[in-house]
Amino acid sequence: MKKWSSLGLVVIGILMSAHVCAAGDVAAGEKKAAGCVGCHGKNGVAVIPGYPSLKGQNEQYLVNSMHAYKKGHRTGGLAGMMKSQVSGLSDQDIDDIAAYFAQL
C-alpha cells in the first residue's frame, strides 16, 4: 500500500509542476505572434521549408514547446533562434500565442 501512495505522490507532483492549464487570450495572442509569422506564416502555415506549421496545433503542446525552448531543454538546429525568440515572453504571452495558433 505504501508503495502505491508514494507513486501517487510522484505522479501528482509531476502534474502540478507542469504548465498544465493554458489560459490564453486569442486576440492578445494574435498581436503577440507578430514575431512568429516570418517563419511560421501569417496564418500559422510555414512558408519556409523545414519550419513547422503551427496552425491548429494542440495549445498545450505549443505552450510546453515554448517553455522548453525558453529553458534550453530543446536543442538542435534552430533551438538557439527559438530560445532568443521566446526568452522575453512571459508565461501569459506564451499562453496567448499558443491559444492564437491553436484556434487557427
Phi and psi restraints in degrees (range 20) as a CNS / XPLOR table:
assign (resid 1 and name C) (resid 2 and name N)
       (resid 2 and name CA) (resid 2 and name C) 1.0 -62.6 20.0 2
assign (resid 2 and name N) (resid 2 and name CA)
       (resid 2 and name C) (resid 3 and name N) 1.0 -35.5 20.0 2
assign (resid 2 and name C) (resid 3 and name N)
       (resid 3 and name CA) (resid 3 and name C) 1.0 -59.7 20.0 2
assign (resid 3 and name N) (resid 3 and name CA)
       (resid 3 and name C) (resid 4 and name N) 1.0 -44.6 20.0 2
assign (resid 3 and name C) (resid 4 and name N)
       (resid 4 and name CA) (resid 4 and name C) 1.0 -69.0 20.0 2
assign (resid 4 and name N) (resid 4 and name CA)
       (resid 4 and name C) (resid 5 and name N) 1.0 -37.6 20.0 2
assign (resid 4 and name C) (resid 5 and name N)
       (resid 5 and name CA) (resid 5 and name C) 1.0 -69.9 20.0 2
assign (resid 5 and name N) (resid 5 and name CA)
       (resid 5 and name C) (resid 6 and name N) 1.0 -33.3 20.0 2
assign (resid 5 and name C) (resid 6 and name N)
       (resid 6 and name CA) (resid 6 and name C) 1.0 -66.0 20.0 2
assign (resid 6 and name N) (resid 6 and name CA)
       (resid 6 and name C) (resid 7 and name N) 1.0 -42.5 20.0 2
assign (resid 6 and name C) (resid 7 and name N)
       (resid 7 and name CA) (resid 7 and name C) 1.0 -61.6 20.0 2
assign (resid 7 and name N) (resid 7 and name CA)
       (resid 7 and name C) (resid 8 and name N) 1.0 -42.1 20.0 2
assign (resid 7 and name C) (resid 8 and name N)
       (resid 8 and name CA) (resid 8 and name C) 1.0 -60.4 20.0 2
assign (resid 8 and name N) (resid 8 and name CA)
       (resid 8 and name C) (resid 9 and name N) 1.0 -42.2 20.0 2
assign (resid 8 and name C) (resid 9 and name N)
       (resid 9 and name CA) (resid 9 and name C) 1.0 -64.3 20.0 2
assign (resid 9 and name N) (resid 9 and name CA)
       (resid 9 and name C) (resid 10 and name N) 1.0 -38.3 20.0 2
assign (resid 9 and name C) (resid 10 and name N)
       (resid 10 and name CA) (resid 10 and name C) 1.0 -63.8 20.0 2
assign (resid 10 and name N) (resid 10 and name CA)
       (resid 10 and name C) (resid 11 and name N) 1.0 -46.2 20.0 2
assign (resid 10 and name C) (resid 11 and name N)
       (resid 11 and name CA) (resid 11 and name C) 1.0 -61.9 20.0 2
assign (resid 11 and name N) (resid 11 and name CA)
       (resid 11 and name C) (resid 12 and name N) 1.0 -45.8 20.0 2
assign (resid 11 and name C) (resid 12 and name N)
       (resid 12 and name CA) (resid 12 and name C) 1.0 -61.2 20.0 2
assign (resid 12 and name N) (resid 12 and name CA)
       (resid 12 and name C) (resid 13 and name N) 1.0 -42.1 20.0 2
assign (resid 12 and name C) (resid 13 and name N)
       (resid 13 and name CA) (resid 13 and name C) 1.0 -61.7 20.0 2
assign (resid 13 and name N) (resid 13 and name CA)
       (resid 13 and name C) (resid 14 and name N) 1.0 -41.8 20.0 2
assign (resid 13 and name C) (resid 14 and name N)
       (resid 14 and name CA) (resid 14 and name C) 1.0 -64.0 20.0 2
assign (resid 14 and name N) (resid 14 and name CA)
       (resid 14 and name C) (resid 15 and name N) 1.0 -46.0 20.0 2
assign (resid 14 and name C) (resid 15 and name N)
       (resid 15 and name CA) (resid 15 and name C) 1.0 -63.7 20.0 2
assign (resid 15 and name N) (resid 15 and name CA)
       (resid 15 and name C) (resid 16 and name N) 1.0 -38.3 20.0 2
assign (resid 15 and name C) (resid 16 and name N)
       (resid 16 and name CA) (resid 16 and name C) 1.0 -74.4 20.0 2
assign (resid 16 and name N) (resid 16 and name CA)
       (resid 16 and name C) (resid 17 and name N) 1.0 -26.1 20.0 2
assign (resid 16 and name C) (resid 17 and name N)
       (resid 17 and name CA) (resid 17 and name C) 1.0 -81.9 20.0 2
assign (resid 17 and name N) (resid 17 and name CA)
       (resid 17 and name C) (resid 18 and name N) 1.0 -19.9 20.0 2
assign (resid 17 and name C) (resid 18 and name N)
       (resid 18 and name CA) (resid 18 and name C) 1.0 -78.8 20.0 2
assign (resid 18 and name N) (resid 18 and name CA)
       (resid 18 and name C) (resid 19 and name N) 1.0 156.3 20.0 2
assign (resid 18 and name C) (resid 19 and name N)
       (resid 19 and name CA) (resid 19 and name C) 1.0 -80.2 20.0 2
assign (resid 19 and name N) (resid 19 and name CA)
       (resid 19 and name C) (resid 20 and name N) 1.0 87.2 20.0 2
assign (resid 19 and name C) (resid 20 and name N)
       (resid 20 and name CA) (resid 20 and name C) 1.0 -82.4 20.0 2
assign (resid 20 and name N) (resid 20 and name CA)
       (resid 20 and name C) (resid 21 and name N) 1.0 -35.2 20.0 2
assign (resid 20 and name C) (resid 21 and name N)
       (resid 21 and name CA) (resid 21 and name C) 1.0 -123.1 20.0 2
assign (resid 21 and name N) (resid 21 and name CA)
       (resid 21 and name C) (resid 22 and name N) 1.0 103.1 20.0 2
assign (resid 21 and name C) (resid 22 and name N)
       (resid 22 and name CA) (resid 22 and name C) 1.0 -75.9 20.0 2
assign (resid 22 and name N) (resid 22 and name CA)
       (resid 22 and name C) (resid 23 and name N) 1.0 134.1 20.0 2
assign (resid 22 and name C) (resid 23 and name N)
       (resid 23 and name CA) (resid 23 and name C) 1.0 -129.1 20.0 2
assign (resid 23 and name N) (resid 23 and name CA)
       (resid 23 and name C) (resid 24 and name N) 1.0 62.8 20.0 2
assign (resid 23 and name C) (resid 24 and name N)
       (resid 24 and name CA) (resid 24 and name C) 1.0 -85.8 20.0 2
assign (resid 24 and name N) (resid 24 and name CA)
       (resid 24 and name C) (resid 25 and name N) 1.0 154.2 20.0 2
assign (resid 24 and name C) (resid 25 and name N)
       (resid 25 and name CA) (resid 25 and name C) 1.0 -103.3 20.0 2
assign (resid 25 and name N) (resid 25 and name CA)
       (resid 25 and name C) (resid 26 and name N) 1.0 114.0 20.0 2
assign (resid 25 and name C) (resid 26 and name N)
       (resid 26 and name CA) (resid 26 and name C) 1.0 -60.6 20.0 2
assign (resid 26 and name N) (resid 26 and name CA)
       (resid 26 and name C) (resid 27 and name N) 1.0 -46.2 20.0 2
assign (resid 26 and name C) (resid 27 and name N)
       (resid 27 and name CA) (resid 27 and name C) 1.0 -63.0 20.0 2
assign (resid 27 and name N) (resid 27 and name CA)
       (resid 27 and name C) (resid 28 and name N) 1.0 -42.6 20.0 2
assign (resid 27 and name C) (resid 28 and name N)
       (resid 28 and name CA) (resid 28 and name C) 1.0 -66.0 20.0 2
assign (resid 28 and name N) (resid 28 and name CA)
       (resid 28 and name C) (resid 29 and name N) 1.0 -39.1 20.0 2
assign (resid 28 and name C) (resid 29 and name N)
       (resid 29 and name CA) (resid 29 and name C) 1.0 -62.4 20.0 2
assign (resid 29 and name N) (resid 29 and name CA)
       (resid 29 and name C) (resid 30 and name N) 1.0 -36.7 20.0 2
assign (resid 29 and name C) (resid 30 and name N)
       (resid 30 and name CA) (resid 30 and name C) 1.0 -60.6 20.0 2
assign (resid 30 and name N) (resid 30 and name CA)
       (resid 30 and name C) (resid 31 and name N) 1.0 -41.8 20.0 2
assign (resid 30 and name C) (resid 31 and name N)
       (resid 31 and name CA) (resid 31 and name C) 1.0 -69.1 20.0 2
assign (resid 31 and name N) (resid 31 and name CA)
       (resid 31 and name C) (resid 32 and name N) 1.0 -42.0 20.0 2
assign (resid 31 and name C) (resid 32 and name N)
       (resid 32 and name CA) (resid 32 and name C) 1.0 -72.6 20.0 2
assign (resid 32 and name N) (resid 32 and name CA)
       (resid 32 and name C) (resid 33 and name N) 1.0 -19.2 20.0 2
assign (resid 32 and name C) (resid 33 and name N)
       (resid 33 and name CA) (resid 33 and name C) 1.0 -82.9 20.0 2
assign (resid 33 and name N) (resid 33 and name CA)
       (resid 33 and name C) (resid 34 and name N) 1.0 4.4 20.0 2
assign (resid 33 and name C) (resid 34 and name N)
       (resid 34 and name CA) (resid 34 and name C) 1.0 -55.2 20.0 2
assign (resid 34 and name N) (resid 34 and name CA)
       (resid 34 and name C) (resid 35 and name N) 1.0 -35.8 20.0 2
assign (resid 34 and name C) (resid 35 and name N)
       (resid 35 and name CA) (resid 35 and name C) 1.0 -76.7 20.0 2
assign (resid 35 and name N) (resid 35 and name CA)
       (resid 35 and name C) (resid 36 and name N) 1.0 -8.9 20.0 2
assign (resid 35 and name C) (resid 36 and name N)
       (resid 36 and name CA) (resid 36 and name C) 1.0 -92.2 20.0 2
assign (resid 36 and name N) (resid 36 and name CA)
       (resid 36 and name C) (resid 37 and name N) 1.0 -24.9 20.0 2
assign (resid 36 and name C) (resid 37 and name N)
       (resid 37 and name CA) (resid 37 and name C) 1.0 -69.7 20.0 2
assign (resid 37 and name N) (resid 37 and name CA)
       (resid 37 and name C) (resid 38 and name N) 1.0 -22.2 20.0 2
assign (resid 37 and name C) (resid 38 and name N)
       (resid 38 and name CA) (resid 38 and name C) 1.0 -60.7 20.0 2
assign (resid 38 and name N) (resid 38 and name CA)
       (resid 38 and name C) (resid 39 and name N) 1.0 -35.1 20.0 2
assign (resid 38 and name C) (resid 39 and name N)
       (resid 39 and name CA) (resid 39 and name C) 1.0 -104.2 20.0 2
assign (resid 39 and name N) (resid 39 and name CA)
       (resid 39 and name C) (resid 40 and name N) 1.0 -37.9 20.0 2
assign (resid 39 and name C) (resid 40 and name N)
       (resid 40 and name CA) (resid 40 and name C) 1.0 -99.2 20.0 2
assign (resid 40 and name N) (resid 40 and name CA)
       (resid 40 and name C) (resid 41 and name N) 1.0 0.8 20.0 2
assign (resid 40 and name C) (resid 41 and name N)
       (resid 41 and name CA) (resid 41 and name C) 1.0 84.3 20.0 2
assign (resid 41 and name N) (resid 41 and name CA)
       (resid 41 and name C) (resid 42 and name N) 1.0 148.4 20.0 2
assign (resid 41 and name C) (resid 42 and name N)
       (resid 42 and name CA) (resid 42 and name C) 1.0 -59.7 20.0 2
assign (resid 42 and name N) (resid 42 and name CA)
       (resid 42 and name C) (resid 43 and name N) 1.0 -37.9 20.0 2
assign (resid 42 and name C) (resid 43 and name N)
       (resid 43 and name CA) (resid 43 and name C) 1.0 -102.9 20.0 2
assign (resid 43 and name N) (resid 43 and name CA)
       (resid 43 and name C) (resid 44 and name N) 1.0 20.9 20.0 2
assign (resid 43 and name C) (resid 44 and name N)
       (resid 44 and name CA) (resid 44 and name C) 1.0 81.4 20.0 2
assign (resid 44 and name N) (resid 44 and name CA)
       (resid 44 and name C) (resid 45 and name N) 1.0 5.6 20.0 2
assign (resid 44 and name C) (resid 45 and name N)
       (resid 45 and name CA) (resid 45 and name C) 1.0 -105.2 20.0 2
assign (resid 45 and name N) (resid 45 and name CA)
       (resid 45 and name C) (resid 46 and name N) 1.0 113.4 20.0 2
assign (resid 45 and name C) (resid 46 and name N)
       (resid 46 and name CA) (resid 46 and name C) 1.0 -58.7 20.0 2
assign (resid 46 and name N) (resid 46 and name CA)
       (resid 46 and name C) (resid 47 and name N) 1.0 138.6 20.0 2
assign (resid 46 and name C) (resid 47 and name N)
       (resid 47 and name CA) (resid 47 and name C) 1.0 -102.9 20.0 2
assign (resid 47 and name N) (resid 47 and name CA)
       (resid 47 and name C) (resid 48 and name N) 1.0 -11.2 20.0 2
assign (resid 47 and name C) (resid 48 and name N)
       (resid 48 and name CA) (resid 48 and name C) 1.0 -105.3 20.0 2
assign (resid 48 and name N) (resid 48 and name CA)
       (resid 48 and name C) (resid 49 and name N) 1.0 124.6 20.0 2
assign (resid 48 and name C) (resid 49 and name N)
       (resid 49 and name CA) (resid 49 and name C) 1.0 -55.9 20.0 2
assign (resid 49 and name N) (resid 49 and name CA)
       (resid 49 and name C) (resid 50 and name N) 1.0 136.9 20.0 2
assign (resid 49 and name C) (resid 50 and name N)
       (resid 50 and name CA) (resid 50 and name C) 1.0 91.8 20.0 2
assign (resid 50 and name N) (resid 50 and name CA)
       (resid 50 and name C) (resid 51 and name N) 1.0 -10.6 20.0 2
assign (resid 50 and name C) (resid 51 and name N)
       (resid 51 and name CA) (resid 51 and name C) 1.0 -96.4 20.0 2
assign (resid 51 and name N) (resid 51 and name CA)
       (resid 51 and name C) (resid 52 and name N) 1.0 138.0 20.0 2
assign (resid 51 and name C) (resid 52 and name N)
       (resid 52 and name CA) (resid 52 and name C) 1.0 -75.1 20.0 2
assign (resid 52 and name N) (resid 52 and name CA)
       (resid 52 and name C) (resid 53 and name N) 1.0 143.4 20.0 2
assign (resid 52 and name C) (resid 53 and name N)
       (resid 53 and name CA) (resid 53 and name C) 1.0 -80.0 20.0 2
assign (resid 53 and name N) (resid 53 and name CA)
       (resid 53 and name C) (resid 54 and name N) 1.0 139.0 20.0 2
assign (resid 53 and name C) (resid 54 and name N)
       (resid 54 and name CA) (resid 54 and name C) 1.0 -105.6 20.0 2
assign (resid 54 and name N) (resid 54 and name CA)
       (resid 54 and name C) (resid 55 and name N) 1.0 -11.1 20.0 2
assign (resid 54 and name C) (resid 55 and name N)
       (resid 55 and name CA) (resid 55 and name C) 1.0 -55.7 20.0 2
assign (resid 55 and name N) (resid 55 and name CA)
       (resid 55 and name C) (resid 56 and name N) 1.0 124.1 20.0 2
assign (resid 55 and name C) (resid 56 and name N)
       (resid 56 and name CA) (resid 56 and name C) 1.0 73.4 20.0 2
assign (resid 56 and name N) (resid 56 and name CA)
       (resid 56 and name C) (resid 57 and name N) 1.0 5.8 20.0 2
assign (resid 56 and name C) (resid 57 and name N)
       (resid 57 and name CA) (resid 57 and name C) 1.0 -64.8 20.0 2
assign (resid 57 and name N) (resid 57 and name CA)
       (resid 57 and name C) (resid 58 and name N) 1.0 155.2 20.0 2
assign (resid 57 and name C) (resid 58 and name N)
       (resid 58 and name CA) (resid 58 and name C) 1.0 -61.1 20.0 2
assign (resid 58 and name N) (resid 58 and name CA)
       (resid 58 and name C) (resid 59 and name N) 1.0 128.4 20.0 2
assign (resid 58 and name C) (resid 59 and name N)
       (resid 59 and name CA) (resid 59 and name C) 1.0 -57.7 20.0 2
assign (resid 59 and name N) (resid 59 and name CA)
       (resid 59 and name C) (resid 60 and name N) 1.0 -46.0 20.0 2
assign (resid 59 and name C) (resid 60 and name N)
       (resid 60 and name CA) (resid 60 and name C) 1.0 -66.6 20.0 2
assign (resid 60 and name N) (resid 60 and name CA)
       (resid 60 and name C) (resid 61 and name N) 1.0 -34.4 20.0 2
assign (resid 60 and name C) (resid 61 and name N)
       (resid 61 and name CA) (resid 61 and name C) 1.0 -61.2 20.0 2
assign (resid 61 and name N) (resid 61 and name CA)
       (resid 61 and name C) (resid 62 and name N) 1.0 -44.3 20.0 2
assign (resid 61 and name C) (resid 62 and name N)
       (resid 62 and name CA) (resid 62 and name C) 1.0 -64.0 20.0 2
assign (resid 62 and name N) (resid 62 and name CA)
       (resid 62 and name C) (resid 63 and name N) 1.0 -42.1 20.0 2
assign (resid 62 and name C) (resid 63 and name N)
       (resid 63 and name CA) (resid 63 and name C) 1.0 -60.2 20.0 2
assign (resid 63 and name N) (resid 63 and name CA)
       (resid 63 and name C) (resid 64 and name N) 1.0 -50.6 20.0 2
assign (resid 63 and name C) (resid 64 and name N)
       (resid 64 and name CA) (resid 64 and name C) 1.0 -61.8 20.0 2
assign (resid 64 and name N) (resid 64 and name CA)
       (resid 64 and name C) (resid 65 and name N) 1.0 -39.4 20.0 2
assign (resid 64 and name C) (resid 65 and name N)
       (resid 65 and name CA) (resid 65 and name C) 1.0 -63.3 20.0 2
assign (resid 65 and name N) (resid 65 and name CA)
       (resid 65 and name C) (resid 66 and name N) 1.0 -47.5 20.0 2
assign (resid 65 and name C) (resid 66 and name N)
       (resid 66 and name CA) (resid 66 and name C) 1.0 -63.4 20.0 2
assign (resid 66 and name N) (resid 66 and name CA)
       (resid 66 and name C) (resid 67 and name N) 1.0 -39.0 20.0 2
assign (resid 66 and name C) (resid 67 and name N)
       (resid 67 and name CA) (resid 67 and name C) 1.0 -64.6 20.0 2
assign (resid 67 and name N) (resid 67 and name CA)
       (resid 67 and name C) (resid 68 and name N) 1.0 -39.0 20.0 2
assign (resid 67 and name C) (resid 68 and name N)
       (resid 68 and name CA) (resid 68 and name C) 1.0 -64.7 20.0 2
assign (resid 68 and name N) (resid 68 and name CA)
       (resid 68 and name C) (resid 69 and name N) 1.0 -41.4 20.0 2
assign (resid 68 and name C) (resid 69 and name N)
       (resid 69 and name CA) (resid 69 and name C) 1.0 -63.7 20.0 2
assign (resid 69 and name N) (resid 69 and name CA)
       (resid 69 and name C) (resid 70 and name N) 1.0 -45.1 20.0 2
assign (resid 69 and name C) (resid 70 and name N)
       (resid 70 and name CA) (resid 70 and name C) 1.0 -60.6 20.0 2
assign (resid 70 and name N) (resid 70 and name CA)
       (resid 70 and name C) (resid 71 and name N) 1.0 -38.5 20.0 2
assign (resid 70 and name C) (resid 71 and name N)
       (resid 71 and name CA) (resid 71 and name C) 1.0 -85.1 20.0 2
assign (resid 71 and name N) (resid 71 and name CA)
       (resid 71 and name C) (resid 72 and name N) 1.0 -4.8 20.0 2
assign (resid 71 and name C) (resid 72 and name N)
       (resid 72 and name CA) (resid 72 and name C) 1.0 80.0 20.0 2
assign (resid 72 and name N) (resid 72 and name CA)
       (resid 72 and name C) (resid 73 and name N) 1.0 16.1 20.0 2
assign (resid 72 and name C) (resid 73 and name N)
       (resid 73 and name CA) (resid 73 and name C) 1.0 -79.4 20.0 2
assign (resid 73 and name N) (resid 73 and name CA)
       (resid 73 and name C) (resid 74 and name N) 1.0 -19.9 20.0 2
assign (resid 73 and name C) (resid 74 and name N)
       (resid 74 and name CA) (resid 74 and name C) 1.0 -101.5 20.0 2
assign (resid 74 and name N) (resid 74 and name CA)
       (resid 74 and name C) (resid 75 and name N) 1.0 133.5 20.0 2
assign (resid 74 and name C) (resid 75 and name N)
       (resid 75 and name CA) (resid 75 and name C) 1.0 -128.3 20.0 2
assign (resid 75 and name N) (resid 75 and name CA)
       (resid 75 and name C) (resid 76 and name N) 1.0 168.8 20.0 2
assign (resid 75 and name C) (resid 76 and name N)
       (resid 76 and name CA) (resid 76 and name C) 1.0 130.3 20.0 2
assign (resid 76 and name N) (resid 76 and name CA)
       (resid 76 and name C) (resid 77 and name N) 1.0 -173.5 20.0 2
assign (resid 76 and name C) (resid 77 and name N)
       (resid 77 and name CA) (resid 77 and name C) 1.0 -47.1 20.0 2
assign (resid 77 and name N) (resid 77 and name CA)
       (resid 77 and name C) (resid 78 and name N) 1.0 -51.6 20.0 2
assign (resid 77 and name C) (resid 78 and name N)
       (resid 78 and name CA) (resid 78 and name C) 1.0 -109.3 20.0 2
assign (resid 78 and name N) (resid 78 and name CA)
       (resid 78 and name C) (resid 79 and name N) 1.0 8.6 20.0 2
assign (resid 78 and name C) (resid 79 and name N)
       (resid 79 and name CA) (resid 79 and name C) 1.0 -61.6 20.0 2
assign (resid 79 and name N) (resid 79 and name CA)
       (resid 79 and name C) (resid 80 and name N) 1.0 -38.0 20.0 2
assign (resid 79 and name C) (resid 80 and name N)
       (resid 80 and name CA) (resid 80 and name C) 1.0 -63.1 20.0 2
assign (resid 80 and name N) (resid 80 and name CA)
       (resid 80 and name C) (resid 81 and name N) 1.0 -42.0 20.0 2
assign (resid 80 and name C) (resid 81 and name N)
       (resid 81 and name CA) (resid 81 and name C) 1.0 -65.8 20.0 2
assign (resid 81 and name N) (resid 81 and name CA)
       (resid 81 and name C) (resid 82 and name N) 1.0 -43.0 20.0 2
assign (resid 81 and name C) (resid 82 and name N)
       (resid 82 and name CA) (resid 82 and name C) 1.0 -64.5 20.0 2
assign (resid 82 and name N) (resid 82 and name CA)
       (resid 82 and name C) (resid 83 and name N) 1.0 -39.3 20.0 2
assign (resid 82 and name C) (resid 83 and name N)
       (resid 83 and name CA) (resid 83 and name C) 1.0 -60.5 20.0 2
assign (resid 83 and name N) (resid 83 and name CA)
       (resid 83 and name C) (resid 84 and name N) 1.0 -41.7 20.0 2
assign (resid 83 and name C) (resid 84 and name N)
       (resid 84 and name CA) (resid 84 and name C) 1.0 -68.5 20.0 2
assign (resid 84 and name N) (resid 84 and name CA)
       (resid 84 and name C) (resid 85 and name N) 1.0 -31.4 20.0 2
assign (resid 84 and name C) (resid 85 and name N)
       (resid 85 and name CA) (resid 85 and name C) 1.0 -69.1 20.0 2
assign (resid 85 and name N) (resid 85 and name CA)
       (resid 85 and name C) (resid 86 and name N) 1.0 -38.2 20.0 2
assign (resid 85 and name C) (resid 86 and name N)
       (resid 86 and name CA) (resid 86 and name C) 1.0 -98.4 20.0 2
assign (resid 86 and name N) (resid 86 and name CA)
       (resid 86 and name C) (resid 87 and name N) 1.0 -8.6 20.0 2
assign (resid 86 and name C) (resid 87 and name N)
       (resid 87 and name CA) (resid 87 and name C) 1.0 -60.2 20.0 2
assign (resid 87 and name N) (resid 87 and name CA)
       (resid 87 and name C) (resid 88 and name N) 1.0 -31.0 20.0 2
assign (resid 87 and name C) (resid 88 and name N)
       (resid 88 and name CA) (resid 88 and name C) 1.0 -92.2 20.0 2
assign (resid 88 and name N) (resid 88 and name CA)
       (resid 88 and name C) (resid 89 and name N) 1.0 2.9 20.0 2
assign (resid 88 and name C) (resid 89 and name N)
       (resid 89 and name CA) (resid 89 and name C) 1.0 -86.1 20.0 2
assign (resid 89 and name N) (resid 89 and name CA)
       (resid 89 and name C) (resid 90 and name N) 1.0 139.4 20.0 2
assign (resid 89 and name C) (resid 90 and name N)
       (resid 90 and name CA) (resid 90 and name C) 1.0 -80.8 20.0 2
assign (resid 90 and name N) (resid 90 and name CA)
       (resid 90 and name C) (resid 91 and name N) 1.0 170.2 20.0 2
assign (resid 90 and name C) (resid 91 and name N)
       (resid 91 and name CA) (resid 91 and name C) 1.0 -59.0 20.0 2
assign (resid 91 and name N) (resid 91 and name CA)
       (resid 91 and name C) (resid 92 and name N) 1.0 -39.8 20.0 2
assign (resid 91 and name C) (resid 92 and name N)
       (resid 92 and name CA) (resid 92 and name C) 1.0 -66.7 20.0 2
assign (resid 92 and name N) (resid 92 and name CA)
       (resid 92 and name C) (resid 93 and name N) 1.0 -40.0 20.0 2
assign (resid 92 and name C) (resid 93 and name N)
       (resid 93 and name CA) (resid 93 and name C) 1.0 -57.7 20.0 2
assign (resid 93 and name N) (resid 93 and name CA)
       (resid 93 and name C) (resid 94 and name N) 1.0 -46.1 20.0 2
assign (resid 93 and name C) (resid 94 and name N)
       (resid 94 and name CA) (resid 94 and name C) 1.0 -62.3 20.0 2
assign (resid 94 and name N) (resid 94 and name CA)
       (resid 94 and name C) (resid 95 and name N) 1.0 -44.7 20.0 2
assign (resid 94 and name C) (resid 95 and name N)
       (resid 95 and name CA) (resid 95 and name C) 1.0 -60.3 20.0 2
assign (resid 95 and name N) (resid 95 and name CA)
       (resid 95 and name C) (resid 96 and name N) 1.0 -42.2 20.0 2
assign (resid 95 and name C) (resid 96 and name N)
       (resid 96 and name CA) (resid 96 and name C) 1.0 -65.8 20.0 2
assign (resid 96 and name N) (resid 96 and name CA)
       (resid 96 and name C) (resid 97 and name N) 1.0 -45.8 20.0 2
assign (resid 96 and name C) (resid 97 and name N)
       (resid 97 and name CA) (resid 97 and name C) 1.0 -63.8 20.0 2
assign (resid 97 and name N) (resid 97 and name CA)
       (resid 97 and name C) (resid 98 and name N) 1.0 -42.3 20.0 2
assign (resid 97 and name C) (resid 98 and name N)
       (resid 98 and name CA) (resid 98 and name C) 1.0 -62.8 20.0 2
assign (resid 98 and name N) (resid 98 and name CA)
       (resid 98 and name C) (resid 99 and name N) 1.0 -42.1 20.0 2
assign (resid 98 and name C) (resid 99 and name N)
       (resid 99 and name CA) (resid 99 and name C) 1.0 -62.1 20.0 2
assign (resid 99 and name N) (resid 99 and name CA)
       (resid 99 and name C) (resid 100 and name N) 1.0 -40.9 20.0 2
assign (resid 99 and name C) (resid 100 and name N)
       (resid 100 and name CA) (resid 100 and name C) 1.0 -61.7 20.0 2
assign (resid 100 and name N) (resid 100 and name CA)
       (resid 100 and name C) (resid 101 and name N) 1.0 -54.1 20.0 2
assign (resid 100 and name C) (resid 101 and name N)
       (resid 101 and name CA) (resid 101 and name C) 1.0 -66.0 20.0 2
assign (resid 101 and name N) (resid 101 and name CA)
       (resid 101 and name C) (resid 102 and name N) 1.0 -34.5 20.0 2
assign (resid 101 and name C) (resid 102 and name N)
       (resid 102 and name CA) (resid 102 and name C) 1.0 -65.0 20.0 2
assign (resid 102 and name N) (resid 102 and name CA)
       (resid 102 and name C) (resid 103 and name N) 1.0 -34.4 20.0 2
assign (resid 102 and name C) (resid 103 and name N)
       (resid 103 and name CA) (resid 103 and name C) 1.0 -84.8 20.0 2
assign (resid 103 and name N) (resid 103 and name CA)
       (resid 103 and name C) (resid 104 and name N) 1.0 -6.9 20.0 2
